[in-house]
Amino acid sequence: MEEEKKQAPPKKERKIDVPAGAPAWMVTYSDLVTLLLTFFVLLLSMANMDPTKFTAASTSLQDAFGTHRDSARVDFAIPVLPSQPVSQFSPIQIQTTEKVYEKVKSQIDSLRLNNDIGVIKKDDDSIILRINDSVLFGPGQSTLASKSLPILRNIADIIRPLPMNLRIEGHTDDIPLKTSQFANWDLSVDRSVSVLRFFTHSDLLPLDRMAAVGYGKDRPIVVNKDEASRAHNRRVDFVLNLQGNRSQNGNPISNGTLPL
């Protein structure tokens, strides 16, 4: 009994009240880890070193750490590149007169038309397809011969893809016509208009790319001294102009109507 009395009574355990939720240190630790993660993500995004993005990211970091200052001014300018000059027929800048001449001459040779059509390159950036009048018309006539129609179609096929205008020129010799109804100049004009009308009515070439003129006997190739020289001067020239839509020594027909 005495031993039991000498033994001290057991002590009662004290209960500690723990507040609900996460501990305060864990919240601070989570904020620190989140900020570090954001910091490294920003470092990765700034690897491009864009001056505008770098300034924005730096300001954001300063705001996050409470050390905000006025953002640094970044001077940069957007480069302005000069525009290419605009031209109405830009492919002409690529294709020189020499290249176009060689292309047209090659097509004439491949079609075996070199006996009927002559190809001439002029110094004023123009190319002439020259046809003797006997290939297209009868003597003193302005109506196209049936044998000339395939040749004219081949000429239109050659001219169509080229970015050039066409001026059809009629020429005669110096001998007056037997019929008083027509003069040499009238005949040269009627012949050039007949060719233009055929191209238009057959939908071979658009009217706004063509012009028809007549010079009569005033522009001979050689001196009219015999029948051979006069035969050279009686011709129809297809002048391909490489200078935009401006015609030289002729007025283009651009009102969309055919001459009567």
C-alpha positions as CSV (number, residue, x, y, z in Angstrom):
1,M,0.0,0.0,0.0
2,E,2.8,2.3,0.9
3,E,4.5,1.6,-2.4
4,E,1.4,2.5,-4.3
5,K,1.0,5.8,-2.4
6,K,4.6,6.6,-3.1
7,Q,4.0,6.3,-6.9
8,A,3.0,9.6,-8.5
9,P,-0.2,9.8,-10.3
10,P,0.2,9.7,-14.2
11,K,0.3,13.1,-15.9
12,K,-2.4,14.1,-18.3
13,E,-1.3,14.9,-22.0
14,R,-2.0,18.4,-23.0
15,K,-3.9,18.9,-26.3
16,I,-2.5,21.6,-28.8
17,D,-5.1,23.3,-30.9
18,V,-3.9,23.3,-34.6
19,P,-5.6,25.8,-36.9
20,A,-7.4,24.4,-40.0
21,G,-5.8,24.6,-43.5
22,A,-2.2,24.6,-44.7
23,P,0.5,25.8,-42.5
24,A,1.7,29.4,-43.0
25,W,5.2,28.4,-44.1
26,M,3.7,26.2,-46.8
27,V,1.9,29.2,-48.4
28,T,5.1,31.3,-48.4
29,Y,7.0,28.4,-49.9
30,S,4.5,27.8,-52.7
31,D,4.6,31.5,-53.6
32,L,8.4,31.4,-53.8
33,V,8.3,28.3,-56.0
34,T,5.7,29.9,-58.3
35,L,7.7,33.1,-58.6
36,L,10.9,31.1,-59.4
37,L,9.0,29.1,-62.1
38,T,7.6,32.3,-63.6
39,F,11.1,33.8,-63.6
40,F,12.7,30.9,-65.5
41,V,9.8,30.9,-68.0
42,L,10.4,34.6,-68.7
43,L,14.1,33.9,-69.2
44,L,13.2,31.3,-71.8
45,S,10.8,33.6,-73.6
46,M,13.5,36.4,-73.6
47,A,16.0,34.2,-75.4
48,N,14.9,35.9,-78.7
49,M,16.2,39.2,-77.3
50,D,13.5,41.2,-78.9
51,P,13.9,44.8,-77.5
52,T,10.2,45.4,-77.1
53,K,9.5,42.1,-75.4
54,F,12.6,42.3,-73.2
55,T,11.5,45.7,-71.9
56,A,7.9,44.4,-71.2
57,A,9.3,41.3,-69.4
58,S,11.7,43.3,-67.3
59,T,8.9,45.7,-66.2
60,S,6.8,42.7,-65.3
61,L,9.6,41.2,-63.2
62,Q,10.1,44.5,-61.4
63,D,6.4,44.7,-60.6
64,A,6.4,41.1,-59.3
65,F,9.4,41.8,-56.9
66,G,8.0,45.2,-55.9
67,T,10.9,47.2,-57.4
68,H,8.9,48.9,-60.2
69,R,10.5,51.8,-61.9
70,D,9.7,53.7,-65.0
71,S,10.2,51.4,-68.0
72,A,13.3,52.1,-70.1
73,R,12.7,53.6,-73.5
74,V,13.7,51.5,-76.4
75,D,14.4,53.3,-79.6
76,F,13.8,51.2,-82.7
77,A,12.4,51.9,-86.2
78,I,10.5,49.8,-88.6
79,P,12.4,49.5,-91.8
80,V,10.6,50.9,-94.9
81,L,11.5,49.0,-98.1
82,P,11.3,50.9,-101.4
83,S,8.5,49.6,-103.7
84,Q,9.2,48.4,-107.2
85,P,8.4,50.9,-110.0
86,V,5.1,50.2,-111.6
87,S,4.9,49.9,-115.4
88,Q,2.0,49.1,-117.6
89,F,3.8,46.2,-119.3
90,S,6.2,44.8,-116.7
91,P,7.2,41.7,-118.7
92,I,9.0,44.1,-121.2
93,Q,11.6,44.8,-118.4
94,I,12.4,41.1,-118.4
95,Q,12.4,40.4,-122.1
96,T,14.8,42.6,-124.0
97,T,14.3,43.5,-127.7
98,E,17.0,41.1,-128.7
99,K,15.4,38.1,-126.9
100,V,12.0,38.9,-128.4
101,Y,13.5,39.2,-131.8
102,E,15.2,35.8,-131.5
103,K,12.0,34.2,-130.2
104,V,9.9,35.6,-133.1
105,K,12.5,34.7,-135.7
106,S,12.7,31.1,-134.3
107,Q,8.9,30.7,-134.5
108,I,8.9,32.0,-138.1
109,D,11.6,29.5,-139.1
110,S,9.8,26.6,-137.2
111,L,6.6,27.4,-139.1
112,R,8.5,27.5,-142.4
113,L,7.2,31.0,-143.1
114,N,10.6,32.6,-143.7
115,N,10.0,32.7,-147.4
116,D,6.8,34.8,-147.0
117,I,7.6,36.8,-143.8
118,G,10.8,38.8,-143.1
119,V,11.8,39.7,-139.5
120,I,13.6,43.0,-138.9
121,K,14.8,44.5,-135.7
122,K,14.9,48.3,-135.6
123,D,17.0,50.5,-133.4
124,D,13.9,52.2,-131.8
125,D,13.0,49.0,-129.8
126,S,10.6,47.7,-132.4
127,I,10.4,44.6,-134.5
128,I,8.9,44.4,-138.0
129,L,7.3,41.4,-139.6
130,R,7.3,42.3,-143.3
131,I,5.0,40.6,-145.9
132,N,5.0,41.3,-149.6
133,D,1.6,42.4,-150.9
134,S,1.3,39.5,-153.4
135,V,1.1,37.1,-150.4
136,L,-2.0,38.9,-149.0
137,F,-3.8,40.7,-151.8
138,G,-4.4,40.6,-155.5
139,P,-3.0,43.3,-157.8
140,G,-4.7,46.6,-156.9
141,Q,-7.0,44.9,-154.5
142,S,-7.7,45.5,-150.8
143,T,-9.6,42.3,-150.1
144,L,-7.6,39.5,-148.4
145,A,-6.8,36.5,-150.6
146,S,-7.9,33.2,-149.2
147,K,-4.4,31.8,-149.2
148,S,-3.3,34.6,-146.9
149,L,-5.6,33.7,-144.0
150,P,-3.5,30.8,-142.5
151,I,-0.4,33.0,-142.6
152,L,-2.3,35.8,-140.8
153,R,-3.5,33.3,-138.2
154,N,0.1,32.2,-137.6
155,I,1.2,35.8,-137.2
156,A,-1.5,36.5,-134.6
157,D,-0.5,33.4,-132.7
158,I,3.1,34.7,-132.5
159,I,2.1,38.2,-131.5
160,R,-0.7,37.3,-128.9
161,P,1.5,36.2,-126.0
162,L,4.0,39.1,-126.4
163,P,3.3,42.3,-124.2
164,M,3.5,44.5,-127.3
165,N,1.2,46.6,-129.4
166,L,0.8,46.0,-133.2
167,R,0.8,48.7,-135.8
168,I,-0.3,47.5,-139.3
169,E,1.3,49.6,-142.0
170,G,0.2,49.5,-145.7
171,H,2.7,50.6,-148.4
172,T,2.5,50.8,-152.2
173,D,4.8,51.7,-155.1
174,D,4.8,55.0,-157.0
175,I,2.7,53.9,-160.0
176,P,-0.8,55.4,-160.0
177,L,-3.6,53.0,-160.0
178,K,-5.5,52.5,-163.2
179,T,-8.9,53.1,-161.5
180,S,-9.5,56.7,-160.7
181,Q,-11.6,55.6,-157.7
182,F,-8.5,54.7,-155.6
183,A,-5.2,56.5,-155.0
184,N,-2.1,54.7,-153.7
185,W,-2.6,56.1,-150.2
186,D,-6.3,55.0,-150.2
187,L,-5.2,51.5,-151.2
188,S,-2.5,51.3,-148.5
189,V,-5.0,52.3,-145.8
190,D,-7.7,49.9,-147.0
191,R,-5.2,47.0,-147.0
192,S,-4.0,47.7,-143.4
193,V,-7.6,48.1,-142.2
194,S,-8.6,44.8,-143.9
195,V,-5.9,42.9,-141.9
196,L,-7.0,44.7,-138.7
197,R,-10.6,43.8,-139.4
198,F,-9.7,40.1,-140.0
199,F,-7.8,39.9,-136.7
200,T,-10.7,41.5,-134.8
201,H,-13.6,39.6,-136.4
202,S,-11.7,36.3,-136.0
203,D,-11.0,37.0,-132.3
204,L,-7.2,36.6,-132.9
205,L,-6.1,39.9,-131.3
206,P,-7.9,42.5,-129.2
207,L,-8.7,45.8,-130.9
208,D,-7.1,48.0,-128.2
209,R,-3.6,46.5,-129.0
210,M,-3.7,47.4,-132.7
211,A,-3.5,50.4,-135.0
212,A,-3.9,50.5,-138.8
213,V,-2.1,53.2,-140.9
214,G,-1.3,53.7,-144.6
215,Y,1.7,55.5,-146.1
216,G,1.1,54.9,-149.8
217,K,4.3,55.5,-151.8
218,D,5.9,57.8,-149.3
219,R,8.0,55.3,-147.4
220,P,9.7,53.1,-149.9
221,I,12.4,50.6,-148.9
222,V,14.4,51.1,-152.1
223,V,14.1,53.6,-154.9
224,N,11.3,52.8,-157.3
225,K,13.3,52.4,-160.5
226,D,12.2,49.0,-161.9
227,E,9.6,46.3,-161.3
228,A,11.8,44.4,-158.9
229,S,12.3,47.4,-156.6
230,R,8.6,48.3,-156.9
231,A,7.7,44.8,-155.8
232,H,9.8,45.3,-152.7
233,N,8.0,48.5,-151.8
234,R,4.5,47.0,-152.1
235,R,4.2,45.4,-148.7
236,V,2.4,45.2,-145.4
237,D,4.5,45.8,-142.2
238,F,3.5,44.4,-138.8
239,V,5.3,46.7,-136.4
240,L,5.6,45.4,-132.9
241,N,6.2,48.2,-130.5
242,L,8.1,47.6,-127.2
243,Q,7.3,50.9,-125.6
244,G,4.1,50.4,-123.6
245,N,0.8,51.4,-125.2
246,R,2.2,54.4,-127.2
247,S,2.3,53.9,-130.9
248,Q,5.0,55.5,-133.0
249,N,4.2,57.3,-136.3
250,G,0.6,56.1,-136.0
251,N,-2.6,56.6,-134.0
252,P,-3.8,53.6,-132.1
253,I,-7.4,52.5,-132.5
254,S,-8.6,52.4,-128.9
255,N,-12.3,53.4,-128.9
256,G,-13.5,49.9,-129.4
257,T,-15.0,50.4,-132.9
258,L,-13.9,49.3,-136.3
259,P,-13.3,51.7,-139.1
260,L,-16.0,51.6,-141.8
